[in-house]
Amino acid sequence: MFLSRLTALRWSLVRQIMSAGEMSIRELARRAGRDVRRVHDDVLVLAELGLVERTAKGGVRCPFADIHLDMHLRKAG
């Protein structure tokens, strides 16, 4: 379920946030070249997954310096 919610666009947002530090949703949308509402929706999902945090100022930040995910698939049978 976790990996199914991580689209390429959401990964791109995580990369933007990790490289720039705390920023507003509006600034994140501007940098990503995307609609503010869609970015806001994606940030909500990323926050639910624990990959980003909302700040007291209303912005968003990534609490991690490094994110590593492993997935192993094996043919059934």
C-alpha positions as CSV (number, residue, x, y, z in Angstrom):
1,M,0.0,0.0,0.0
2,F,2.8,2.4,0.9
3,L,4.6,2.1,-2.5
4,S,1.3,2.3,-4.4
5,R,0.7,5.8,-3.1
6,L,4.2,7.1,-4.2
7,T,3.7,8.3,-7.7
8,A,6.5,9.9,-9.8
9,L,5.0,13.3,-9.2
10,R,5.0,12.8,-5.4
11,W,8.6,11.6,-5.4
12,S,9.5,14.7,-7.3
13,L,7.9,16.8,-4.6
14,V,9.8,14.9,-1.9
15,R,13.1,15.6,-3.8
16,Q,12.2,19.3,-4.1
17,I,11.5,19.6,-0.4
18,M,14.6,17.7,0.6
19,S,16.8,19.9,-1.5
20,A,15.3,23.2,-0.6
21,G,14.3,22.8,3.0
22,E,11.1,24.2,4.5
23,M,8.9,26.0,2.0
24,S,5.2,26.9,1.5
25,I,2.9,24.8,-0.6
26,R,2.5,27.6,-3.1
27,E,6.3,27.9,-3.5
28,L,6.6,24.1,-3.9
29,A,3.9,24.2,-6.6
30,R,5.7,27.0,-8.4
31,R,9.0,25.2,-8.4
32,A,7.3,22.0,-9.5
33,G,5.3,23.8,-12.2
34,R,2.1,22.3,-10.9
35,D,-1.3,23.4,-9.7
36,V,-1.3,24.5,-6.0
37,R,-4.4,22.4,-5.2
38,R,-2.9,19.2,-6.7
39,V,0.4,19.8,-4.9
40,H,-1.6,20.4,-1.6
41,D,-3.4,17.1,-2.1
42,D,-0.1,15.3,-2.8
43,V,1.5,16.8,0.3
44,L,-1.4,15.5,2.4
45,V,-0.7,12.0,1.1
46,L,3.1,12.4,1.7
47,A,2.4,13.6,5.3
48,E,0.1,10.6,5.9
49,L,3.0,8.3,4.8
50,G,5.4,10.2,7.1
51,L,7.7,11.4,4.4
52,V,7.0,15.1,5.0
53,E,5.8,17.2,7.9
54,R,3.7,20.4,8.0
55,T,5.4,23.2,9.9
56,A,4.1,25.7,12.5
57,K,4.3,28.4,9.8
58,G,2.1,26.4,7.5
59,G,4.9,25.2,5.2
60,V,6.2,21.7,4.6
61,R,9.5,20.1,5.3
62,C,11.2,16.7,5.0
63,P,12.6,15.5,8.3
64,F,15.0,13.1,6.6
65,A,18.4,13.7,5.0
66,D,18.2,10.4,3.2
67,I,15.3,8.1,2.2
68,H,15.9,4.5,1.1
69,L,13.2,2.1,0.1
70,D,13.8,-1.6,-0.9
71,M,11.3,-3.7,-2.7
72,H,11.8,-7.4,-3.5
73,L,9.5,-9.2,-5.9
74,R,9.6,-12.9,-6.6
75,K,7.8,-15.0,-9.1
76,A,5.0,-17.0,-7.5
77,G,5.1,-20.7,-7.7
